[in-house]
Amino acid sequence: MNRLRTLAAARHEPQASQGWLPSLFWAALAGILVPMLVLLVGLISKLMETGRLDDSTVQLGVNLFVWLPESFVQQPPLGQLSRLVALGFLITLVFCFAVWRHRRLADRRAAAIVKGLHEKVLRQSVRRAELEGAAAQSVNAQKLIGRQLPLVQNGLSLWYRSIPRSVILLVGCVAVALLVHVWLAVMAVLSGAVVWRLYNQVYETDLDESGKWELPQLRAKMAALVGKAPKMARLQTEGLAEQTFRTELDLLYQRLAEEDARRGRIWPILFLAVSTATAIMILGLGLNLFESDSGLSLSSAVVLALALVGAISAVWRLLGMGQMMRHSAPACDAVYAYLRRSDEIAPSEQRIGFAGLRQGVEFRDVTLSDSHGQPILKHVTTDFSPRSLVALLGTDSVSPQAMVELLMGFGRPSQGEVRIDGLPLLDLHPASLAKNVMWIEPSGPLWEGTIEENLAGGDSTIGNADIVDALREVDAYEQVQRLADGLGTYASEGETSLSTEATYAIGIARALLHRPPILLVGEPPAPSAHSGEDPCLKAICKLRDQGSLVVLLPRRLQSLRSADRVILLNGASLAGEGKHAELLNDSDLYRHLNYLLFNPYRHGR
């Protein structure tokens, strides 16, 4: 993987250009100020070494000269030191501010990019749901938003913090070191590279991957032997279990001794290598100090050492960024693989619309499979007519849910097709489906906004009186009025101030206000104290009588009895259709499901 190209797709997002110029300015300033501080410390060392800087040109290395103004040279030693310390403090303040500003801008750019990616994921999830189904998008979203997008943001932030600041710092410090003394700087760089290479080689060789699985396997095997030992003792095996256990025990501790020996070699070898490199550096520095007329002094050694430290810090930051890229780059690839458009989905502008439901919905030999190729629906052929209440009941909740998702336009059958009023479902515009199909679940669902906004849904023709009437019809008005702000109470997904029965009733009230041609209902279980007439079911039947097709995922026996037709699924296959009473008489499977799901006296229900 080319590290320079990692996160390239994310770094080319439009949001990446926001604030790039200020970010570049502060990064360059922070990178340049460190070599300047190194030179300043070198001047202070020279001043303390010689007692006074009495020349306008100060030599801090073989090829490193610093020019001072005459006004500074004429100052007394204490004045020179005070000015140098004050300038160093000022540069430090500016450096800290530049680093802070650059960090803030890097984090903001990364956050802006990833925020835009979140919005793209939302749009793509709706699009991909047409192929893969809505449930698959929930799983994908959890992976993308919960794990991969945070990794991308961390990687982008570290990239923008490291590039170009660490590169400028590295180049500046290496340049200073080379100007002090070329061969000493080259020797230091080579020594550091050798030590680092030796560290990686020793660490990777001695701490091999085999120890990560071999030792746990040995321990697991020994634990299994201990568990079997009592039974083995009854088989008259004459100590076979003990002998096998001791063999495994000896093997385990032999492996542990090898690991300890390997680990024990790492730091002595590295310490010896570092000591050797340091000794070579000291000898080289001593030769230049005592045996050479090149002009290298103790202050030059200080500059060389600080420049190398600055270069090492820059390299360390870049290596840390490289480590982060190992995690961020695959996460970025996964995000963009998800966002990649599929040619299997027709563009929205090629879709057609429909208004209302006239003929009905047809399932023609529909087969639908999950991501592993396992069938969810298998050769299902059935139809749904307007002005009817149809309940879907199955041995596996996934299959009825899949039929409901297909009616919402989510998922693509591998065989067969779904038609609405004779039109293939895949040819219908998503916006048209959204206007004609409404989904209700136990949580409403509620979105961010007031209860009134949730019910009106942006329809200006729905007044407050209409909302009150709809809530009264589903017996939810009194509970809403008991809230602090009544209809103006702010609600959100996962609302806790309302009971499940109340949020479900709000969903039904929304359907009463908008009267969708196709209503899909996921019913909650009946309240434990429920008795008598169900106002929500009564409202559903009213919508049916007004012309809506209502498809119900039943959790209440009363709803099942009220259905015009029940579609029974056995796994992925269609097992029967008919009224509740008819299926009770004709189907053993249906009777068994009714006992399992709706018998209030069944133990453990």
KETOR-326510 format. One record per residue (C-alpha): residue in three letters; x, y, z. Coordinates in steps of 0.25 Angstrom, whole numbers. Layout:
BEGIN
{ALA {X Y Z}};
...
//
This chain:
BEGIN
{MET {0 0 0}};
{ASN {6 13 -4}};
{ARG {5 22 9}};
{LEU {5 35 1}};
{ARG {-8 31 -6}};
{THR {-16 26 7}};
{LEU {-29 34 10}};
{ALA {-27 40 -4}};
{ALA {-42 39 -7}};
{ALA {-46 45 6}};
{ARG {-35 56 4}};
{HIS {-41 60 -9}};
{GLU {-55 62 -4}};
{PRO {-60 77 -6}};
{GLN {-60 79 9}};
{ALA {-44 77 9}};
{SER {-42 90 2}};
{GLN {-48 98 14}};
{GLY {-38 105 22}};
{TRP {-26 99 14}};
{LEU {-18 112 13}};
{PRO {-19 116 28}};
{SER {-15 102 31}};
{LEU {-3 102 22}};
{PHE {1 115 28}};
{TRP {1 110 42}};
{ALA {7 97 39}};
{ALA {19 104 31}};
{LEU {21 114 43}};
{ALA {21 103 53}};
{GLY {31 94 45}};
{ILE {40 106 43}};
{LEU {40 111 57}};
{VAL {47 99 63}};
{PRO {60 100 55}};
{MET {60 115 59}};
{LEU {59 111 73}};
{VAL {70 101 71}};
{LEU {79 112 66}};
{LEU {75 121 77}};
{VAL {79 111 87}};
{GLY {92 110 80}};
{LEU {94 125 81}};
{ILE {91 124 96}};
{SER {101 112 98}};
{LYS {112 120 90}};
{LEU {109 132 98}};
{MET {111 124 111}};
{GLU {123 117 105}};
{THR {131 129 101}};
{GLY {125 140 111}};
{ARG {121 149 100}};
{LEU {117 150 86}};
{ASP {126 161 80}};
{ASP {125 157 66}};
{SER {114 160 56}};
{THR {116 146 50}};
{VAL {115 134 59}};
{GLN {120 121 55}};
{LEU {111 109 60}};
{GLY {117 99 51}};
{VAL {126 96 39}};
{ASN {116 102 30}};
{LEU {106 109 39}};
{PHE {107 123 42}};
{VAL {98 133 49}};
{TRP {98 148 46}};
{LEU {95 157 57}};
{PRO {92 172 57}};
{GLU {102 182 62}};
{SER {93 187 72}};
{PHE {92 173 78}};
{VAL {107 171 78}};
{GLN {110 184 85}};
{GLN {101 180 97}};
{PRO {107 175 110}};
{PRO {107 160 112}};
{LEU {95 160 121}};
{GLY {88 169 111}};
{GLN {91 159 100}};
{LEU {86 147 109}};
{SER {73 155 113}};
{ARG {70 158 98}};
{LEU {73 144 94}};
{VAL {64 138 105}};
{ALA {53 148 102}};
{LEU {53 145 87}};
{GLY {53 130 90}};
{PHE {41 131 100}};
{LEU {34 139 89}};
{ILE {37 129 78}};
{THR {32 118 88}};
{LEU {19 125 90}};
{VAL {17 127 75}};
{PHE {21 112 73}};
{CYS {10 108 83}};
{PHE {0 116 77}};
{ALA {3 112 63}};
{VAL {2 97 67}};
{TRP {-11 99 74}};
{ARG {-17 107 62}};
{HIS {-12 96 52}};
{ARG {-17 85 61}};
{ARG {-31 92 62}};
{LEU {-31 94 47}};
{ALA {-27 80 44}};
{ASP {-38 74 53}};
{ARG {-48 83 47}};
{ARG {-45 79 33}};
{ALA {-45 64 37}};
{ALA {-58 66 44}};
{ALA {-64 74 32}};
{ILE {-60 63 22}};
{VAL {-65 51 31}};
{LYS {-78 59 34}};
{GLY {-80 60 18}};
{LEU {-78 45 17}};
{HIS {-88 42 28}};
{GLU {-98 50 19}};
{LYS {-94 42 7}};
{VAL {-95 29 15}};
{LEU {-110 33 18}};
{ARG {-113 35 3}};
{GLN {-106 23 -1}};
{SER {-113 14 9}};
{VAL {-127 18 3}};
{ARG {-121 15 -11}};
{ARG {-115 2 -7}};
{ALA {-127 -3 1}};
{GLU {-134 -4 -13}};
{LEU {-124 -16 -15}};
{GLU {-120 -21 -2}};
{GLY {-132 -18 7}};
{ALA {-134 -8 19}};
{ALA {-129 -18 30}};
{ALA {-116 -20 23}};
{GLN {-114 -5 23}};
{SER {-115 -4 38}};
{VAL {-104 -14 39}};
{ASN {-95 -7 29}};
{ALA {-98 7 36}};
{GLN {-94 1 50}};
{LYS {-81 -3 44}};
{LEU {-78 9 36}};
{ILE {-83 20 46}};
{GLY {-79 12 59}};
{ARG {-65 8 54}};
{GLN {-60 11 40}};
{LEU {-64 26 39}};
{PRO {-57 29 53}};
{LEU {-44 22 48}};
{VAL {-45 31 35}};
{GLN {-47 44 44}};
{ASN {-35 40 53}};
{GLY {-26 37 41}};
{LEU {-30 50 34}};
{SER {-27 58 46}};
{LEU {-14 52 48}};
{TRP {-10 53 33}};
{TYR {-14 68 33}};
{ARG {-6 70 46}};
{SER {6 63 41}};
{ILE {6 67 26}};
{PRO {13 77 24}};
{ARG {17 81 38}};
{SER {25 69 41}};
{VAL {32 69 27}};
{ILE {36 83 29}};
{LEU {41 81 43}};
{LEU {49 69 38}};
{VAL {55 76 26}};
{GLY {58 88 34}};
{CYS {65 80 46}};
{VAL {73 71 36}};
{ALA {78 84 28}};
{VAL {83 90 41}};
{ALA {90 77 45}};
{LEU {96 76 32}};
{LEU {101 90 32}};
{VAL {107 88 46}};
{HIS {115 76 41}};
{VAL {112 67 29}};
{TRP {119 54 33}};
{LEU {114 55 48}};
{ALA {100 57 43}};
{VAL {101 46 33}};
{MET {107 37 44}};
{ALA {96 40 54}};
{VAL {85 38 43}};
{LEU {91 24 39}};
{SER {93 20 53}};
{GLY {79 23 57}};
{ALA {74 16 44}};
{VAL {82 4 48}};
{VAL {77 3 62}};
{TRP {63 5 57}};
{ARG {64 -6 47}};
{LEU {71 -15 57}};
{TYR {59 -12 67}};
{ASN {49 -16 57}};
{GLN {56 -28 52}};
{VAL {59 -34 66}};
{TYR {44 -30 71}};
{GLU {38 -37 59}};
{THR {47 -49 59}};
{ASP {47 -52 74}};
{LEU {32 -49 76}};
{ASP {27 -57 65}};
{GLU {12 -59 62}};
{SER {13 -74 66}};
{GLY {13 -70 81}};
{LYS {0 -63 80}};
{TRP {-8 -76 77}};
{GLU {2 -87 81}};
{LEU {2 -84 96}};
{PRO {-13 -82 97}};
{GLN {-15 -95 90}};
{LEU {-6 -103 99}};
{ARG {-13 -97 111}};
{ALA {-27 -100 105}};
{LYS {-22 -115 103}};
{MET {-17 -116 117}};
{ALA {-30 -111 122}};
{ALA {-38 -121 114}};
{LEU {-29 -132 119}};
{VAL {-32 -127 134}};
{GLY {-47 -128 130}};
{LYS {-45 -142 125}};
{ALA {-36 -147 136}};
{PRO {-47 -152 146}};
{LYS {-54 -160 135}};
{MET {-41 -166 130}};
{ALA {-38 -170 144}};
{ARG {-50 -179 143}};
{LEU {-45 -186 130}};
{GLN {-33 -193 137}};
{THR {-23 -186 128}};
{GLU {-12 -188 138}};
{GLY {-8 -173 139}};
{LEU {-9 -170 124}};
{ALA {-16 -157 127}};
{GLU {-6 -152 137}};
{GLN {5 -156 127}};
{THR {-1 -148 115}};
{PHE {-4 -136 124}};
{ARG {11 -136 129}};
{THR {16 -137 114}};
{GLU {7 -125 111}};
{LEU {12 -118 123}};
{ASP {26 -120 120}};
{LEU {24 -115 106}};
{LEU {16 -103 111}};
{TYR {28 -99 120}};
{GLN {38 -102 109}};
{ARG {31 -92 100}};
{LEU {30 -82 111}};
{ALA {45 -83 114}};
{GLU {48 -81 99}};
{GLU {39 -68 99}};
{ASP {45 -63 112}};
{ALA {59 -65 106}};
{ARG {55 -58 93}};
{ARG {49 -46 101}};
{GLY {61 -46 109}};
{ARG {70 -44 97}};
{ILE {63 -31 92}};
{TRP {67 -20 101}};
{PRO {81 -24 103}};
{ILE {84 -25 88}};
{LEU {77 -12 86}};
{PHE {84 -5 98}};
{LEU {98 -10 92}};
{ALA {94 -5 78}};
{VAL {90 9 84}};
{SER {103 9 93}};
{THR {111 6 81}};
{ALA {105 17 72}};
{THR {106 27 84}};
{ALA {121 23 86}};
{ILE {124 25 71}};
{MET {116 39 71}};
{ILE {124 43 84}};
{LEU {137 39 78}};
{GLY {134 46 65}};
{LEU {130 59 73}};
{GLY {143 58 81}};
{LEU {152 57 69}};
{ASN {145 70 63}};
{LEU {146 77 77}};
{PHE {160 73 80}};
{GLU {168 69 68}};
{SER {162 77 57}};
{ASP {162 92 53}};
{SER {149 91 46}};
{GLY {143 101 57}};
{LEU {133 91 63}};
{SER {131 95 77}};
{LEU {122 90 89}};
{SER {111 100 85}};
{SER {112 94 71}};
{ALA {110 80 78}};
{VAL {98 85 85}};
{VAL {92 90 72}};
{LEU {95 77 65}};
{ALA {88 69 76}};
{LEU {76 78 77}};
{ALA {74 78 62}};
{LEU {75 62 62}};
{VAL {65 62 73}};
{GLY {55 71 65}};
{ALA {57 62 53}};
{ILE {55 49 62}};
{SER {42 55 67}};
{ALA {37 58 53}};
{VAL {41 44 48}};
{TRP {33 39 60}};
{ARG {21 46 57}};
{LEU {21 42 42}};
{LEU {23 27 47}};
{GLY {11 29 56}};
{MET {3 34 44}};
{GLY {8 22 36}};
{GLN {3 13 48}};
{MET {-10 20 48}};
{MET {-12 18 33}};
{ARG {-11 3 34}};
{HIS {-25 4 41}};
{SER {-31 17 34}};
{ALA {-28 13 20}};
{PRO {-35 0 20}};
{ALA {-47 7 27}};
{CYS {-47 18 16}};
{ASP {-47 7 5}};
{ALA {-59 1 12}};
{VAL {-66 14 13}};
{TYR {-64 17 -2}};
{ALA {-67 3 -6}};
{TYR {-81 5 1}};
{LEU {-83 18 -6}};
{ARG {-79 13 -20}};
{ARG {-91 14 -29}};
{SER {-97 1 -34}};
{ASP {-101 0 -49}};
{GLU {-112 -10 -45}};
{ILE {-120 2 -39}};
{ALA {-127 10 -50}};
{PRO {-125 25 -48}};
{SER {-137 33 -41}};
{GLU {-139 41 -54}};
{GLN {-142 28 -61}};
{ARG {-153 24 -51}};
{ILE {-168 26 -53}};
{GLY {-178 31 -42}};
{PHE {-192 26 -38}};
{ALA {-203 33 -31}};
{GLY {-212 24 -22}};
{LEU {-215 9 -22}};
{ARG {-225 4 -32}};
{GLN {-223 -10 -36}};
{GLY {-214 -15 -25}};
{VAL {-200 -21 -22}};
{GLU {-196 -35 -28}};
{PHE {-184 -44 -24}};
{ARG {-181 -52 -36}};
{ASP {-172 -64 -33}};
{VAL {-163 -56 -23}};
{THR {-150 -62 -18}};
{LEU {-141 -53 -9}};
{SER {-128 -58 -3}};
{ASP {-119 -52 8}};
{SER {-105 -48 7}};
{HIS {-101 -63 9}};
{GLY {-110 -68 -2}};
{GLN {-120 -74 8}};
{PRO {-134 -72 3}};
{ILE {-143 -62 11}};
{LEU {-155 -63 1}};
{LYS {-156 -75 -8}};
{HIS {-165 -75 -20}};
{VAL {-176 -67 -13}};
{THR {-188 -63 -22}};
{THR {-199 -55 -16}};
{ASP {-207 -42 -17}};
{PHE {-212 -31 -9}};
{SER {-225 -23 -12}};
{PRO {-229 -9 -8}};
{ARG {-239 -7 3}};
{SER {-234 -20 10}};
{LEU {-226 -23 23}};
{VAL {-216 -34 21}};
{ALA {-208 -40 32}};
{LEU {-194 -47 30}};
{LEU {-191 -58 39}};
{GLY {-179 -68 38}};
{THR {-170 -78 46}};
{ASP {-159 -68 44}};
{SER {-161 -53 46}};
{VAL {-151 -50 35}};
{SER {-159 -54 23}};
{PRO {-172 -46 27}};
{GLN {-163 -34 29}};
{ALA {-156 -36 16}};
{MET {-170 -36 9}};
{VAL {-173 -23 16}};
{GLU {-159 -17 12}};
{LEU {-161 -21 -3}};
{LEU {-174 -13 -2}};
{MET {-166 -1 2}};
{GLY {-157 -3 -10}};
{PHE {-145 -9 -2}};
{GLY {-138 -21 -7}};
{ARG {-138 -28 -20}};
{PRO {-143 -42 -23}};
{SER {-133 -51 -30}};
{GLN {-145 -57 -37}};
{GLY {-159 -52 -40}};
{GLU {-164 -38 -38}};
{VAL {-174 -29 -30}};
{ARG {-184 -21 -37}};
{ILE {-192 -9 -33}};
{ASP {-204 -6 -42}};
{GLY {-197 -14 -52}};
{LEU {-184 -6 -52}};
{PRO {-171 -13 -47}};
{LEU {-168 -8 -34}};
{LEU {-153 -6 -38}};
{ASP {-158 4 -49}};
{LEU {-166 13 -39}};
{HIS {-159 26 -34}};
{PRO {-155 25 -19}};
{ALA {-161 39 -16}};
{SER {-174 33 -22}};
{LEU {-173 21 -13}};
{ALA {-171 30 -1}};
{LYS {-184 38 -4}};
{ASN {-192 25 -5}};
{VAL {-187 16 5}};
{MET {-186 18 20}};
{TRP {-179 10 30}};
{ILE {-184 9 45}};
{GLU {-176 2 56}};
{PRO {-177 1 71}};
{SER {-168 14 73}};
{GLY {-177 22 63}};
{PRO {-167 24 57}};
{LEU {-164 38 63}};
{TRP {-154 47 57}};
{GLU {-147 59 63}};
{GLY {-158 70 65}};
{THR {-170 73 73}};
{ILE {-182 63 74}};
{GLU {-190 72 65}};
{GLU {-179 73 55}};
{ASN {-178 58 55}};
{LEU {-193 56 52}};
{ALA {-194 67 42}};
{GLY {-182 63 34}};
{GLY {-180 77 27}};
{ASP {-195 77 22}};
{SER {-200 91 24}};
{THR {-214 86 21}};
{ILE {-215 78 34}};
{GLY {-219 87 45}};
{ASN {-219 86 60}};
{ALA {-233 81 61}};
{ASP {-230 70 51}};
{ILE {-218 66 60}};
{VAL {-227 66 73}};
{ASP {-238 58 66}};
{ALA {-228 47 61}};
{LEU {-222 46 75}};
{ARG {-235 45 81}};
{GLU {-239 34 71}};
{VAL {-227 25 75}};
{ASP {-229 29 90}};
{ALA {-215 36 91}};
{TYR {-220 50 93}};
{GLU {-220 50 108}};
{GLN {-207 44 110}};
{VAL {-201 54 100}};
{GLN {-208 66 108}};
{ARG {-201 61 121}};
{LEU {-188 64 115}};
{ALA {-181 77 119}};
{ASP {-184 84 106}};
{GLY {-195 76 101}};
{LEU {-194 75 85}};
{GLY {-182 84 86}};
{THR {-174 74 94}};
{TYR {-161 71 86}};
{ALA {-160 56 83}};
{SER {-149 48 77}};
{GLU {-146 34 73}};
{GLY {-146 25 85}};
{GLU {-155 34 92}};
{THR {-156 30 107}};
{SER {-167 40 112}};
{LEU {-177 32 104}};
{SER {-181 18 106}};
{THR {-180 8 94}};
{GLU {-195 8 93}};
{ALA {-195 23 92}};
{THR {-184 24 81}};
{TYR {-191 13 73}};
{ALA {-204 21 74}};
{ILE {-197 34 69}};
{GLY {-193 26 57}};
{ILE {-207 21 54}};
{ALA {-212 35 56}};
{ARG {-202 40 46}};
{ALA {-208 30 36}};
{LEU {-222 35 39}};
{LEU {-218 49 36}};
{HIS {-210 45 23}};
{ARG {-219 33 18}};
{PRO {-208 26 10}};
{PRO {-212 17 -1}};
{ILE {-203 6 5}};
{LEU {-201 5 20}};
{LEU {-191 -5 26}};
{VAL {-192 -7 41}};
{GLY {-183 -14 50}};
{GLU {-192 -16 63}};
{PRO {-187 -16 77}};
{PRO {-191 -27 87}};
{ALA {-204 -25 94}};
{PRO {-203 -18 108}};
{SER {-203 -27 119}};
{ALA {-216 -20 125}};
{HIS {-222 -19 111}};
{SER {-237 -23 110}};
{GLY {-249 -19 101}};
{GLU {-248 -11 88}};
{ASP {-234 -7 82}};
{PRO {-236 7 77}};
{CYS {-223 6 68}};
{LEU {-229 -6 62}};
{LYS {-242 1 60}};
{ALA {-235 12 53}};
{ILE {-227 2 44}};
{CYS {-241 -4 40}};
{LYS {-246 10 37}};
{LEU {-234 13 28}};
{ARG {-237 0 21}};
{ASP {-251 4 19}};
{GLN {-247 17 13}};
{GLY {-239 9 2}};
{SER {-225 7 8}};
{LEU {-218 -6 6}};
{VAL {-213 -10 20}};
{VAL {-202 -20 22}};
{LEU {-201 -24 36}};
{LEU {-190 -32 44}};
{PRO {-199 -36 56}};
{ARG {-195 -37 70}};
{ARG {-210 -37 75}};
{LEU {-220 -48 74}};
{GLN {-231 -38 72}};
{SER {-224 -32 60}};
{LEU {-222 -46 54}};
{ARG {-237 -49 55}};
{SER {-240 -36 49}};
{ALA {-232 -38 36}};
{ASP {-239 -40 23}};
{ARG {-228 -50 19}};
{VAL {-216 -57 26}};
{ILE {-204 -60 18}};
{LEU {-196 -72 25}};
{LEU {-182 -74 22}};
{ASN {-174 -87 26}};
{GLY {-159 -82 26}};
{ALA {-157 -76 12}};
{SER {-169 -83 6}};
{LEU {-184 -79 5}};
{ALA {-192 -89 13}};
{GLY {-206 -84 12}};
{GLU {-216 -73 11}};
{GLY {-229 -70 16}};
{LYS {-237 -64 28}};
{HIS {-233 -67 42}};
{ALA {-244 -77 45}};
{GLU {-242 -84 32}};
{LEU {-227 -86 35}};
{LEU {-230 -91 49}};
{ASN {-238 -102 43}};
{ASP {-229 -106 31}};
{SER {-215 -103 36}};
{ASP {-208 -111 47}};
{LEU {-196 -101 46}};
{TYR {-205 -89 47}};
{ARG {-212 -95 60}};
{HIS {-198 -97 66}};
{LEU {-193 -83 63}};
{ASN {-206 -77 69}};
{TYR {-203 -86 81}};
{LEU {-188 -81 82}};
{LEU {-191 -66 79}};
{PHE {-205 -63 85}};
{ASN {-208 -73 96}};
{PRO {-208 -64 109}};
{TYR {-208 -77 118}};
{ARG {-196 -83 111}};
{HIS {-185 -85 121}};
{GLY {-173 -76 120}};
{ARG {-180 -66 110}};
//
